[in-house]
Amino acid sequence: MSAKKSAAISPVMQRVAGYIAKALDKPLPEPVVEVTKHHILDTFAAMISGVDLPPARAALQYARDFTTDKTGTIVASRMTAS
């Protein structure tokens, strides 16, 4: 039997999907935007300040195996990778 049985979408899932679809049209509240900016800056600061730590060195060594594509910039290095 290769025929697939179509499942009905529940009313709850229809509401959730509708909410998500409309979310793109709504601006984020200013406090959310402000906190997000701080989180992004904190992430970059952690990546840059931690570039000489052993986990970062291991990650850079691993990334060296994926440098043929060169589509992605690796923060705090001159490397690019796929």
N, C-alpha and C positions, 0 to 999 in steps of 0.2 A: 504494500500500500504506500504509494508515494504522494497521495493527495494530502495536502496540509489542511488542518482544521483551523479556521479563523476564529480567534478568540475575541469576544466583545470587550470593549474598553469600559472599565467601570466608571461610574459617575465621579468617584473620588479622583481617579487618574485623569479624567477629562478636566476637572477643576484645576488640578495641579499643573497640567500641561498648559491650560489657558493662562494661568497666573505667570508661569515661566515665559510664555510667548509675549505677554504684555510687559514684562519686566524691562525689556530693552527700550521701551518708550518712556520709562519713568527715570528722572534724574536721581542720582544717589543723594542722600541727605548730606549736607556739608560736614557734619561731624564724622561721617563714615569716610568721606574723601580725605579729610585731614589725617585721620588715623591711618588710612591706607598709605598716604605719602610717607608718614613716619616709619611704617613697617618696611616700605621699599628702601628708604634710605638706610635703615638699620640692617637690612639684608645685604646691601652693597658694602656697607662699612664692615660687616662681619666677613664677607668674602675677601675684601681687599686686605684687611688687617690679618686675616688668617692664612694668607697665601703661602707663607713660609712654614706653616705647621705640618707635621707629618701626614695628616689625612689629605691636605691639599696637595702635597707633593705626590702622594699616591694617586690621587685623582688625575693630576696632570700627566703622570706617567701612563696611566690607563688611556687618557685621551690621545696620547701620541699615536696610538694604533688606529685612530679614526680621523686622520688629518687629510685624507685624499679629497674629500668633498669641499671643505673650506666654507661651508655655509653658515656656521655658527661661530661667534666670537667667544673666546674663553676669557672671562673677567680676570684682570690683574696678570695677564700674560700677553705674549705676542702671538699666541697660537690661535688657529681656527680649526674647527672640526665639524664633522657631520652631526 
